[in-house]
Amino acid sequence: MPVSPKSLTQKIINSFGAFFGHKQAEEEEEIIYNKQKWIIIGSAHKTMMMMTMSFNTTTTASNASCSLASSQKTSVRGGRANNKLRAQKHAIARQNGRRASSLVVCDGTGKFVVGGNWKCNGTIDSIDKLCASLNSGKITADVEVICAPPMVYIDRVQSKLKAPYQIAAQNCWVSKGGAFTGEVSAEMLKDANIPWVILGHSERRSLCGETNEFVGLKTKYALDTGVKVVACIGESLAQREAGDTLNVCFAQLKAIVDCVTEKDWENIIIAYEPVWAIGTGKVATPDQAQEVHAGVRKWMNENVSADVASKVRIQYGGSVNAGNCDELATKPDIDGFLVGGASLDGEAFVKICNSAAHSK
Ligand code: PEP
């Protein structure tokens, strides 16, 4: 049965949880993930050790001979909310007794990630109040949080917000700075210690004429400068009604894939934001969101790699609020949220961050 990365993690945990603390034990389980057969082989010592061994679709569990060498072991690290650990995994293919030459390492933390896009809102007074409210809220879930204030207040917010809040810019220029009136370069963000930038937001696509290709180039430039990217994709209502949702998302993704390397994906979060749900109060149903997220992950598997597809985090954005976040968070391919309106309310935003505890 196909499983999502979250369920994959859970399956690994289930497979080996029983051996936790035992001196040495091995077990094998075959599952299908991203159309590939995965053989999970475990060996438990004092700490839980996990391995995932990957094979392509033509390899069966029975004809594959798999073994573990101590150097191939990796300990479990990091985790999702609700103690749903995500294993860092090494995948070593060994087919018919021959070890494959490639070693794939999954480095993503897999941590649920919530972004607050403050857009072009606020005054010094309201921004100070928002920072105070965020700082006094209790983030109890295991979640990464990124706030994107308007550029003019970014320095102020950065000096006020405490951990775990990180800062993002809402945009940056496509190349090195210079005679580009009104723009901010990725070098400036890097210089000012702004670790993240949101790129390709639908408002910039529709109001500022940013094309897929332009967003792809911007993404690459920001990454090469050392700024991590939240890359937004999503369809309009007309495109959804025409049945084009996935094709639109895939075209937007392809323009990014065409510009970046496989390694770059370690520093990219995909934000799926259906345009018809942004700022409209019309949230996608959890099933609608999950369907697109799963489609995006499958596309990434087919067009980038199984490794990237399994570790890339996909946020949902579009009228997420304190009331609907918990249910959305339960969907297996929803790895976080990008929040507009509700991120201006500290209490609501903290509640949304804590919905990570419902992530499966
Ligand atoms: C956004 O603009 O990224 C967004 C998701 O907005 P809202 O939450 O207000 O729909």
Residues whose N, C-alpha, C, O or C-beta is under 5 A from the ligand:
A	BS01	PEP	N117 A277 I278 G279 T280 G317 G318 S319 V320 L338 V339 G340 G341 A342
